[in-house]
């Protein structure tokens, strides 16, 4: 399944200029140090159009087309993949998603993202051959266990602001949202994410949903209270000021290990809601009264 959306985000001009200047200087160095190597470029290279000059690895606008994939194993494992080219001139990532291997490894799966660096050749080769190589070593389980430990280490922090139960309830949605957010957060690389949910993963419960709703109601009321207190000086408080006060407040029921950071979306939404309410109120106060 493939979804498409044209990029509406432009790379900042200073970033484009920095990348281009760096590339020109590196190109000059590898051509034999013309123009002093890391110094000024020789005449004719200024426009970056000289034959042989390395093309920019970045685009002026990101490619936001997403490749989506999902599946499951007979023993209960589910997974979802999302990948995006992003700002890079080419998609260099490759991946493997095998939720269920055969034979003695029928209860094993194999998932991998191969991060291309300055090209896709090695990443593509690994996606085509690595699993067969592992299965041919005679030490499949030992190798897979080692790879699994590395995978868990590498994946830390990918969705640290979400509950595991919430993620597992809709893997495709979370992978899609996470990939979509990365260019906006400053990532200039290709983006590929695989989320795997095991049968023993926690499930959503009515009690947990109720606690979550209570926590968000509490946070929204605290943001409104802080916003009003800071507005008493006459100036509209910025988000950082509200967050600073909120961080010093005791808030019961925050997710273990996530803290206040795990509810940032709720807090930011509540802040802008208060901001809009204040502006609407000020507009009404400044509007001329109806003569009738």
The 8 nearest C-alpha neighbors of each residue, nearest first, counted from 0:
[[1, 67, 68, 66, 2, 65, 69, 81],
 [2, 0, 66, 65, 67, 3, 64, 68],
 [1, 3, 65, 64, 0, 66, 4, 67],
 [4, 2, 64, 65, 1, 5, 63, 66],
 [3, 5, 63, 64, 6, 2, 62, 65],
 [6, 4, 63, 7, 3, 62, 64, 61],
 [5, 7, 61, 8, 63, 62, 60, 4],
 [6, 8, 5, 9, 60, 61, 4, 63],
 [7, 9, 6, 60, 10, 61, 183, 182],
 [10, 8, 60, 11, 59, 7, 61, 6],
 [9, 11, 59, 12, 60, 8, 15, 14],
 [12, 10, 14, 13, 9, 15, 16, 59],
 [11, 13, 15, 14, 16, 10, 9, 17],
 [12, 14, 16, 15, 11, 17, 10, 18],
 [15, 13, 17, 11, 16, 12, 18, 10],
 [16, 14, 12, 18, 13, 17, 19, 11],
 [15, 17, 13, 19, 14, 18, 20, 12],
 [18, 16, 14, 20, 15, 19, 13, 21],
 [19, 17, 21, 15, 16, 20, 22, 14],
 [20, 18, 22, 16, 21, 17, 15, 23],
 [19, 21, 23, 17, 22, 18, 16, 24],
 [22, 20, 18, 24, 19, 23, 17, 25],
 [21, 23, 25, 19, 20, 24, 26, 18],
 [24, 22, 26, 20, 21, 25, 27, 19],
 [23, 25, 27, 21, 26, 22, 37, 28],
 [24, 26, 28, 22, 27, 23, 21, 29],
 [27, 25, 23, 29, 24, 28, 22, 30],
 [26, 28, 24, 30, 25, 32, 29, 36],
 [29, 27, 32, 36, 25, 26, 30, 31],
 [28, 30, 26, 31, 27, 25, 32, 36],
 [31, 29, 27, 28, 32, 26, 33, 36],
 [30, 32, 29, 28, 33, 27, 36, 26],
 [36, 31, 33, 28, 35, 27, 30, 34],
 [34, 32, 35, 36, 31, 27, 41, 30],
 [33, 35, 41, 40, 39, 36, 32, 38],
 [34, 36, 38, 32, 33, 37, 39, 40],
 [32, 37, 35, 28, 38, 33, 27, 34],
 [38, 36, 24, 35, 28, 39, 25, 32],
 [37, 39, 35, 36, 34, 40, 24, 32],
 [40, 38, 34, 35, 41, 37, 36, 24],
 [41, 39, 34, 44, 38, 42, 27, 24],
 [40, 42, 34, 44, 43, 33, 39, 45],
 [41, 43, 44, 40, 45, 34, 39, 46],
 [42, 44, 45, 41, 49, 46, 47, 48],
 [45, 43, 47, 46, 42, 49, 41, 40],
 [44, 46, 47, 43, 42, 40, 41, 48],
 [47, 45, 48, 44, 43, 49, 23, 42],
 [46, 48, 44, 45, 49, 52, 23, 19],
 [49, 47, 46, 50, 44, 52, 45, 43],
 [50, 48, 52, 47, 44, 51, 43, 46],
 [49, 51, 52, 48, 47, 53, 44, 54],
 [50, 52, 49, 53, 48, 54, 26, 30],
 [51, 53, 50, 49, 54, 26, 47, 48],
 [52, 54, 51, 26, 55, 22, 23, 47],
 [55, 53, 52, 56, 22, 47, 51, 57],
 [54, 56, 57, 53, 19, 22, 88, 58],
 [55, 57, 88, 87, 54, 58, 89, 117],
 [58, 56, 87, 88, 55, 86, 59, 187],
 [57, 59, 60, 86, 88, 87, 61, 56],
 [58, 60, 10, 9, 57, 61, 86, 15],
 [61, 59, 9, 58, 6, 10, 8, 86],
 [62, 60, 86, 85, 6, 63, 58, 59],
 [61, 63, 85, 84, 64, 6, 86, 60],
 [62, 64, 4, 6, 85, 61, 5, 65],
 [65, 63, 3, 4, 62, 2, 83, 66],
 [66, 64, 83, 2, 82, 1, 63, 67],
 [65, 67, 1, 82, 81, 0, 83, 2],
 [68, 66, 81, 0, 80, 1, 65, 82],
 [67, 69, 80, 79, 0, 81, 66, 70],
 [70, 68, 79, 78, 80, 171, 67, 71],
 [69, 71, 78, 77, 79, 68, 72, 98],
 [70, 72, 77, 76, 98, 78, 73, 75],
 [73, 71, 76, 98, 74, 99, 75, 77],
 [72, 74, 75, 71, 76, 99, 106, 98],
 [73, 75, 72, 76, 106, 198, 71, 99],
 [76, 74, 198, 73, 72, 77, 197, 71],
 [77, 75, 197, 72, 71, 198, 196, 74],
 [78, 76, 71, 196, 70, 195, 75, 72],
 [79, 77, 195, 194, 69, 70, 196, 71],
 [78, 80, 69, 171, 194, 170, 68, 193],
 [81, 79, 193, 68, 67, 192, 69, 174],
 [80, 82, 67, 192, 66, 174, 175, 191],
 [83, 81, 191, 66, 190, 65, 192, 178],
 [82, 84, 65, 190, 85, 189, 64, 63],
 [83, 85, 189, 90, 62, 87, 190, 86],
 [84, 86, 61, 62, 189, 83, 87, 63],
 [87, 85, 61, 187, 58, 57, 188, 62],
 [88, 86, 57, 89, 85, 56, 188, 58],
 [87, 89, 57, 56, 58, 86, 90, 55],
 [90, 88, 87, 91, 84, 56, 189, 118],
 [89, 91, 84, 92, 189, 87, 88, 119],
 [90, 92, 119, 115, 118, 89, 93, 189],
 [93, 91, 114, 115, 113, 90, 122, 119],
 [94, 92, 113, 122, 123, 112, 126, 91],
 [93, 95, 112, 111, 113, 126, 96, 92],
 [96, 94, 111, 110, 126, 97, 112, 109],
 [95, 97, 110, 98, 109, 94, 111, 108],
 [98, 96, 109, 108, 99, 110, 95, 100],
 [99, 97, 108, 72, 71, 96, 109, 100],
 [100, 98, 108, 72, 97, 107, 105, 106],
 [101, 99, 105, 104, 108, 107, 97, 98],
 [100, 102, 105, 104, 103, 99, 106, 107],
 [101, 103, 104, 105, 100, 106, 107, 99],
 [102, 104, 105, 101, 106, 100, 107, 140],
 [103, 105, 107, 102, 106, 101, 100, 99],
 [104, 106, 101, 100, 102, 107, 103, 99],
 [107, 105, 104, 99, 108, 100, 74, 103],
 [106, 108, 104, 105, 99, 100, 109, 98],
 [109, 107, 98, 99, 97, 100, 110, 106],
 [108, 110, 97, 96, 98, 111, 107, 95],
 [111, 109, 96, 95, 97, 108, 112, 98],
 [110, 112, 95, 94, 113, 109, 96, 193],
 [113, 111, 94, 93, 114, 95, 191, 92],
 [114, 112, 122, 93, 92, 94, 115, 111],
 [115, 113, 92, 112, 122, 116, 91, 93],
 [114, 116, 91, 119, 92, 122, 118, 113],
 [117, 115, 118, 114, 119, 91, 122, 121],
 [118, 116, 115, 119, 91, 56, 120, 89],
 [117, 119, 116, 115, 91, 120, 121, 122],
 [118, 120, 91, 115, 122, 121, 123, 92],
 [121, 119, 123, 122, 118, 124, 115, 91],
 [120, 122, 124, 123, 119, 125, 115, 118],
 [123, 121, 113, 125, 119, 115, 124, 120],
 [122, 124, 126, 120, 121, 125, 93, 119],
 [125, 123, 121, 127, 122, 126, 128, 120],
 [126, 124, 129, 128, 122, 127, 123, 121],
 [125, 127, 123, 124, 128, 94, 95, 129],
 [128, 126, 124, 125, 123, 129, 130, 131],
 [127, 129, 125, 131, 130, 126, 124, 132],
 [130, 128, 125, 132, 131, 126, 133, 127],
 [131, 129, 133, 132, 128, 134, 127, 126],
 [132, 130, 134, 128, 133, 129, 135, 127],
 [131, 133, 129, 135, 130, 134, 128, 136],
 [134, 132, 130, 135, 136, 131, 139, 129],
 [135, 133, 131, 139, 132, 136, 130, 137],
 [134, 136, 132, 133, 137, 131, 139, 138],
 [135, 137, 138, 133, 134, 132, 139, 142],
 [138, 136, 135, 139, 134, 133, 140, 141],
 [139, 137, 136, 141, 140, 142, 133, 134],
 [138, 140, 142, 134, 141, 137, 133, 143],
 [139, 141, 143, 142, 138, 144, 104, 145],
 [142, 140, 144, 143, 138, 139, 145, 146],
 [141, 143, 145, 139, 144, 140, 146, 138],
 [144, 142, 146, 140, 145, 141, 147, 139],
 [145, 143, 147, 141, 146, 142, 140, 148],
 [144, 146, 142, 148, 147, 143, 141, 149],
 [147, 145, 143, 149, 144, 148, 150, 142],
 [146, 148, 150, 144, 145, 149, 143, 151],
 [147, 149, 151, 145, 150, 146, 152, 144],
 [150, 148, 146, 152, 147, 151, 153, 145],
 [151, 149, 147, 153, 152, 148, 146, 154],
 [152, 150, 154, 148, 149, 153, 147, 155],
 [151, 153, 149, 150, 154, 155, 148, 147],
 [152, 154, 150, 151, 155, 149, 156, 148],
 [155, 153, 151, 152, 157, 150, 156, 149],
 [156, 154, 157, 153, 152, 151, 159, 158],
 [155, 157, 159, 158, 154, 160, 153, 152],
 [156, 158, 155, 154, 159, 177, 160, 192],
 [159, 157, 160, 156, 161, 177, 155, 166],
 [158, 160, 156, 161, 157, 257, 261, 155],
 [159, 161, 261, 158, 257, 260, 162, 262],
 [162, 160, 159, 158, 163, 261, 166, 165],
 [161, 163, 165, 164, 166, 160, 254, 159],
 [164, 162, 166, 165, 167, 161, 201, 200],
 [165, 163, 202, 201, 167, 203, 162, 166],
 [164, 166, 162, 168, 163, 167, 203, 161],
 [165, 167, 163, 164, 168, 170, 169, 173],
 [168, 166, 164, 169, 170, 165, 196, 163],
 [167, 169, 165, 166, 164, 170, 202, 203],
 [170, 168, 167, 172, 171, 166, 173, 165],
 [169, 171, 173, 167, 172, 79, 166, 174],
 [172, 170, 79, 174, 173, 169, 175, 69],
 [173, 171, 175, 170, 174, 169, 176, 166],
 [172, 174, 176, 170, 175, 171, 177, 166],
 [173, 175, 177, 171, 176, 172, 81, 170],
 [176, 174, 172, 178, 173, 177, 81, 171],
 [177, 175, 179, 173, 178, 174, 172, 180],
 [176, 178, 174, 180, 179, 175, 173, 181],
 [177, 179, 175, 180, 181, 176, 174, 190],
 [180, 178, 176, 177, 181, 175, 182, 63],
 [179, 181, 177, 183, 178, 182, 176, 184],
 [180, 182, 184, 183, 178, 186, 179, 177],
 [183, 181, 186, 185, 184, 180, 85, 187],
 [182, 184, 181, 180, 185, 186, 8, 179],
 [185, 183, 181, 182, 186, 180, 187, 179],
 [184, 186, 182, 183, 187, 181, 180, 10],
 [185, 187, 182, 181, 188, 184, 183, 86],
 [186, 188, 86, 185, 182, 87, 85, 189],
 [189, 187, 186, 87, 190, 86, 85, 84],
 [188, 190, 84, 85, 83, 87, 90, 92],
 [189, 191, 83, 82, 188, 84, 178, 192],
 [192, 190, 82, 81, 83, 189, 112, 193],
 [191, 193, 81, 80, 82, 174, 194, 190],
 [194, 192, 80, 79, 195, 81, 191, 78],
 [193, 195, 79, 78, 80, 192, 196, 170],
 [196, 194, 78, 77, 193, 197, 79, 76],
 [195, 197, 77, 76, 167, 78, 200, 194],
 [196, 198, 76, 200, 199, 195, 77, 75],
 [199, 197, 75, 200, 76, 196, 74, 77],
 [200, 198, 197, 201, 196, 202, 75, 76],
 [199, 201, 197, 198, 196, 202, 164, 163],
 [202, 200, 164, 199, 163, 203, 167, 198],
 [203, 201, 164, 204, 200, 168, 167, 165],
 [202, 204, 164, 165, 207, 201, 205, 208],
 [203, 205, 207, 206, 208, 202, 209, 164],
 [206, 204, 208, 207, 209, 203, 210, 211],
 [205, 207, 209, 204, 208, 210, 203, 211],
 [208, 206, 210, 204, 209, 205, 211, 203],
 [207, 209, 211, 205, 206, 210, 212, 204],
 [208, 210, 206, 212, 211, 207, 205, 213],
 [211, 209, 213, 207, 212, 208, 214, 206],
 [210, 212, 208, 214, 209, 213, 207, 215],
 [211, 213, 209, 215, 210, 214, 216, 208],
 [214, 212, 210, 216, 211, 215, 217, 209],
 [215, 213, 217, 211, 212, 216, 210, 218],
 [214, 216, 218, 212, 217, 213, 219, 211],
 [217, 215, 213, 219, 214, 218, 212, 220],
 [218, 216, 214, 220, 215, 219, 213, 221],
 [219, 217, 215, 221, 220, 216, 222, 214],
 [218, 220, 222, 216, 269, 217, 221, 215],
 [219, 221, 223, 217, 218, 222, 224, 216],
 [222, 220, 224, 218, 223, 219, 225, 217],
 [221, 223, 219, 225, 224, 220, 226, 218],
 [224, 222, 226, 220, 221, 225, 227, 219],
 [223, 225, 221, 227, 222, 226, 220, 228],
 [226, 224, 228, 222, 227, 223, 221, 229],
 [225, 227, 223, 229, 224, 228, 222, 230],
 [228, 226, 230, 224, 225, 229, 223, 231],
 [229, 227, 225, 231, 230, 226, 224, 232],
 [228, 230, 226, 231, 227, 236, 225, 232],
 [231, 229, 227, 232, 228, 233, 235, 234],
 [230, 232, 233, 229, 228, 227, 234, 226],
 [233, 231, 230, 234, 229, 228, 235, 236],
 [234, 232, 231, 230, 235, 229, 236, 228],
 [235, 233, 230, 232, 236, 231, 229, 237],
 [234, 236, 230, 237, 233, 229, 274, 226],
 [237, 235, 229, 230, 234, 240, 238, 226],
 [236, 238, 240, 239, 235, 241, 270, 242],
 [237, 239, 241, 240, 242, 236, 270, 267],
 [240, 238, 242, 241, 237, 243, 236, 244],
 [239, 241, 243, 238, 242, 237, 236, 244],
 [240, 242, 238, 244, 239, 243, 245, 225],
 [243, 241, 245, 239, 240, 244, 246, 238],
 [244, 242, 240, 246, 241, 245, 239, 247],
 [243, 245, 241, 247, 246, 242, 240, 248],
 [244, 246, 242, 248, 247, 243, 241, 222],
 [245, 247, 243, 244, 248, 242, 259, 249],
 [246, 248, 245, 244, 249, 243, 242, 250],
 [249, 247, 245, 246, 250, 244, 221, 243],
 [248, 250, 251, 247, 246, 245, 252, 253],
 [249, 251, 248, 252, 253, 218, 259, 217],
 [252, 250, 253, 249, 214, 217, 254, 248],
 [251, 253, 254, 214, 250, 210, 211, 255],
 [252, 254, 258, 251, 255, 259, 250, 257],
 [255, 253, 257, 258, 256, 252, 261, 162],
 [256, 254, 257, 253, 258, 252, 261, 162],
 [255, 257, 258, 254, 253, 159, 261, 160],
 [258, 256, 261, 254, 255, 260, 160, 259],
 [257, 259, 260, 253, 261, 256, 254, 255],
 [258, 260, 261, 262, 257, 253, 263, 246],
 [259, 261, 263, 258, 262, 257, 160, 264],
 [260, 262, 160, 257, 259, 258, 263, 161],
 [263, 261, 260, 265, 264, 259, 266, 160],
 [262, 264, 266, 260, 265, 261, 267, 259],
 [265, 263, 267, 266, 262, 268, 261, 269],
 [264, 266, 268, 262, 263, 267, 269, 215],
 [267, 265, 263, 269, 268, 264, 270, 262],
 [268, 266, 270, 264, 269, 265, 263, 271],
 [267, 269, 265, 271, 266, 270, 264, 272],
 [268, 270, 272, 266, 219, 267, 271, 265],
 [271, 269, 267, 273, 272, 268, 266, 274],
 [272, 270, 274, 273, 268, 269, 275, 267],
 [271, 273, 269, 275, 274, 270, 268, 276],
 [274, 272, 276, 270, 271, 275, 277, 223],
 [273, 275, 271, 277, 272, 276, 270, 278],
 [274, 276, 278, 272, 273, 277, 271, 279],
 [277, 275, 273, 279, 274, 278, 280, 272],
 [278, 276, 280, 274, 275, 279, 273, 281],
 [277, 279, 281, 275, 280, 276, 282, 274],
 [280, 278, 282, 276, 277, 281, 275, 283],
 [279, 281, 277, 283, 278, 282, 276, 284],
 [280, 282, 284, 278, 283, 279, 277, 285],
 [283, 281, 279, 285, 280, 284, 278, 286],
 [284, 282, 280, 286, 281, 285, 279, 287],
 [283, 285, 281, 282, 286, 280, 287, 279],
 [286, 284, 282, 283, 281, 287, 280, 288],
 [285, 287, 283, 284, 282, 288, 281, 289],
 [288, 286, 289, 285, 284, 283, 290, 282],
 [289, 287, 290, 286, 291, 284, 285, 283],
 [288, 290, 291, 287, 286, 283, 284, 285],
 [291, 289, 288, 287, 286, 285, 283, 284],
 [290, 289, 288, 287, 286, 283, 284, 285]]
